[in-house]
Amino acid sequence: MSDVLRLQDTGVAPVAALLALYGLQLELVPAATAIPGSYWHEEEAGIIGLKVLARLDTPLHSILHEGCHTICMDDARRATLHTDAGGETDEEDAVCYLQILLAAHIPAMGSARMLQDMDTWGYTFRLGSAANWFNQDADDARQWLIQHGLLSADTHIHFTLRH
């Protein structure tokens, strides 16, 4: 799909800098090479430990989604993380919420574009779109992030890993 922003569209530096705020490392994989740690394969991002692996053609939503999985899981799961983030539905919702917030910190993307790209890629939400979910039905995801110390009540991102 060419309708979503990819790492090559924004450049590596802002994405790597954002992940680094959490102690995560963006590791580039050569073009046309399988991405280690990718659950979905093809151009989708991979996760191994504190690394988010991607190619220049990897969609930004995938990089942030996998990075947010790493951020949202507890230390025990993170210590053995390779490919499958696991987690429950509440955590998955929190991952989606956080990736939307973090997209605002990538100048060439922003949260509105993340919402659009999530819909384009085929994320599914009860209210029919990522924007409707985020604006009308995601309070439980926001509360999960607050409860686990990743977000303040006023939606200020703490830039820390869950423990």
C-alpha positions as a printed NumPy array, in Angstrom:
array([[  0.   ,   0.   ,   0.   ],
       [  1.389,   3.382,  -0.923],
       [ -1.358,   5.392,   0.743],
       [  0.321,   5.482,   4.156],
       [  3.376,   7.371,   5.348],
       [  6.517,   5.309,   5.487],
       [  9.84 ,   5.819,   7.218],
       [ 11.368,   7.064,   3.955],
       [  8.727,   9.826,   3.842],
       [  9.649,  11.359,   7.192],
       [ 13.28 ,  10.388,   7.502],
       [ 14.849,   8.19 ,  10.116],
       [ 16.064,  10.894,  12.529],
       [ 12.747,  12.117,  14.014],
       [ 11.414,   8.58 ,  14.454],
       [ 14.66 ,   7.329,  15.997],
       [ 14.761,  10.349,  18.329],
       [ 11.177,   9.748,  19.465],
       [ 11.808,   6.072,  20.215],
       [ 15.061,   6.983,  21.977],
       [ 13.059,   9.018,  24.515],
       [ 11.892,   5.611,  25.775],
       [ 15.309,   3.971,  25.519],
       [ 14.249,   2.149,  22.353],
       [ 16.53 ,   1.806,  19.353],
       [ 15.335,   2.032,  15.761],
       [ 17.384,  -0.46 ,  13.752],
       [ 17.312,  -0.23 ,   9.962],
       [ 17.178,  -3.359,   7.84 ],
       [ 18.336,  -3.256,   4.202],
       [ 15.706,  -2.956,   1.458],
       [ 14.053,  -6.198,   0.298],
       [ 15.381,  -8.013,   3.386],
       [ 13.089,  -9.83 ,   5.807],
       [ 12.593,  -7.758,   8.942],
       [ 13.674,  -9.708,  12.041],
       [ 11.083,  -9.765,  14.807],
       [  8.207,  -8.9  ,  12.463],
       [  4.994, -10.632,  13.494],
       [  3.203,  -9.724,  10.265],
       [  6.27 ,  -9.993,   7.97 ],
       [  6.53 ,  -8.185,   4.628],
       [  7.279,  -4.516,   5.382],
       [  5.834,  -4.512,   8.913],
       [  8.108,  -3.465,  11.798],
       [  9.698,  -6.007,  14.089],
       [ 10.466,  -5.944,  17.809],
       [ 13.257,  -7.701,  19.652],
       [ 14.026,  -6.533,  23.164],
       [ 14.407,  -2.761,  23.087],
       [ 14.887,  -2.678,  19.307],
       [ 12.27 ,  -1.704,  16.764],
       [ 13.396,  -3.025,  13.401],
       [ 12.25 ,  -1.504,  10.12 ],
       [ 13.127,  -0.817,   6.516],
       [ 12.709,   2.519,   4.8  ],
       [  9.477,   1.191,   3.241],
       [  8.017,   0.241,   6.642],
       [  4.826,   2.181,   7.426],
       [  5.183,   4.657,  10.29 ],
       [  2.014,   3.343,  11.918],
       [  3.681,  -0.079,  12.147],
       [  6.886,   1.318,  13.663],
       [  4.976,   3.291,  16.289],
       [  2.559,   0.438,  16.975],
       [  5.347,  -2.053,  17.664],
       [  7.29 ,   0.543,  19.627],
       [  4.211,   1.242,  21.737],
       [  3.805,  -2.47 ,  22.413],
       [  7.333,  -2.433,  23.834],
       [  6.54 ,   0.665,  25.895],
       [  3.256,  -0.711,  27.255],
       [  4.368,  -4.204,  28.268],
       [  5.783,  -4.916,  31.7  ],
       [  9.475,  -5.529,  32.396],
       [  9.079,  -9.325,  32.557],
       [  7.582,  -9.565,  29.054],
       [  9.99 ,  -6.994,  27.672],
       [ 12.969,  -9.042,  28.954],
       [ 12.054, -11.911,  26.614],
       [ 10.443,  -9.897,  23.814],
       [ 10.919, -11.333,  20.354],
       [  8.342, -10.849,  17.575],
       [  5.063, -11.451,  19.453],
       [  4.187,  -8.671,  21.884],
       [  1.334, -10.673,  23.414],
       [ -0.814,  -8.747,  25.867],
       [ -4.521,  -8.42 ,  26.501],
       [ -7.157,  -6.386,  24.671],
       [ -6.905,  -3.469,  27.121],
       [ -3.197,  -3.204,  26.454],
       [ -3.722,  -3.4  ,  22.677],
       [ -6.173,  -0.498,  22.904],
       [ -3.642,   1.472,  24.964],
       [ -0.979,   0.766,  22.334],
       [ -3.231,   2.213,  19.614],
       [ -4.035,   5.272,  21.74 ],
       [ -0.381,   5.943,  22.529],
       [  0.719,   5.551,  18.899],
       [ -1.802,   8.24 ,  17.94 ],
       [ -0.43 ,  10.579,  20.606],
       [  3.183,   9.881,  19.661],
       [  2.491,  10.567,  15.983],
       [  2.077,  14.233,  16.947],
       [  5.803,  14.233,  17.78 ],
       [  6.813,  13.34 ,  14.217],
       [  6.659,  16.631,  12.284],
       [  5.794,  15.085,   8.909],
       [  3.02 ,  12.923,  10.375],
       [  0.884,  14.231,  13.218],
       [ -2.023,  12.509,  14.931],
       [ -4.571,  13.237,  12.192],
       [ -2.43 ,  11.497,   9.591],
       [ -1.882,   8.556,  11.96 ],
       [ -5.651,   8.168,  12.317],
       [ -6.028,   8.269,   8.528],
       [ -3.23 ,   5.74 ,   8.   ],
       [ -4.694,   3.381,  10.603],
       [ -7.989,   3.401,   8.689],
       [ -6.249,   2.994,   5.325],
       [ -4.242,   0.03 ,   6.595],
       [ -7.306,  -1.695,   8.001],
       [ -7.244,  -1.245,  11.77 ],
       [-10.801,  -1.903,  12.956],
       [-12.668,  -0.046,  15.666],
       [-16.188,  -0.355,  17.052],
       [-17.251,   3.065,  15.834],
       [-16.048,   2.499,  12.287],
       [-12.902,   4.629,  12.217],
       [ -9.801,   5.293,  14.25 ],
       [-10.82 ,   8.943,  14.735],
       [-14.294,   8.045,  16.017],
       [-12.784,   5.514,  18.419],
       [-10.081,   7.924,  19.62 ],
       [-12.468,  10.842,  20.118],
       [-15.557,   9.025,  21.434],
       [-14.711,   5.559,  22.744],
       [-11.097,   5.373,  23.919],
       [-11.385,   6.552,  27.517],
       [-10.597,   3.039,  28.76 ],
       [ -7.35 ,   3.066,  26.749],
       [ -6.416,   6.495,  28.129],
       [ -7.194,   5.312,  31.667],
       [ -5.021,   2.22 ,  31.141],
       [ -2.091,   4.442,  30.14 ],
       [ -2.658,   6.673,  33.182],
       [ -2.94 ,   3.682,  35.528],
       [  0.384,   2.294,  34.261],
       [  2.231,   5.604,  34.568],
       [  2.632,   6.277,  30.852],
       [  0.301,   9.266,  30.639],
       [ -0.913,  11.961,  33.012],
       [ -4.583,  12.779,  33.544],
       [ -4.178,  15.818,  31.271],
       [ -2.781,  13.573,  28.499],
       [  0.845,  14.567,  29.039],
       [  3.106,  11.755,  27.813],
       [  5.635,  10.634,  30.428],
       [  8.141,   9.104,  27.967],
       [  8.864,   6.193,  30.264],
       [  8.492,   2.45 ,  29.901],
       [  5.895,   0.573,  31.909],
       [  7.473,  -1.347,  34.786]])
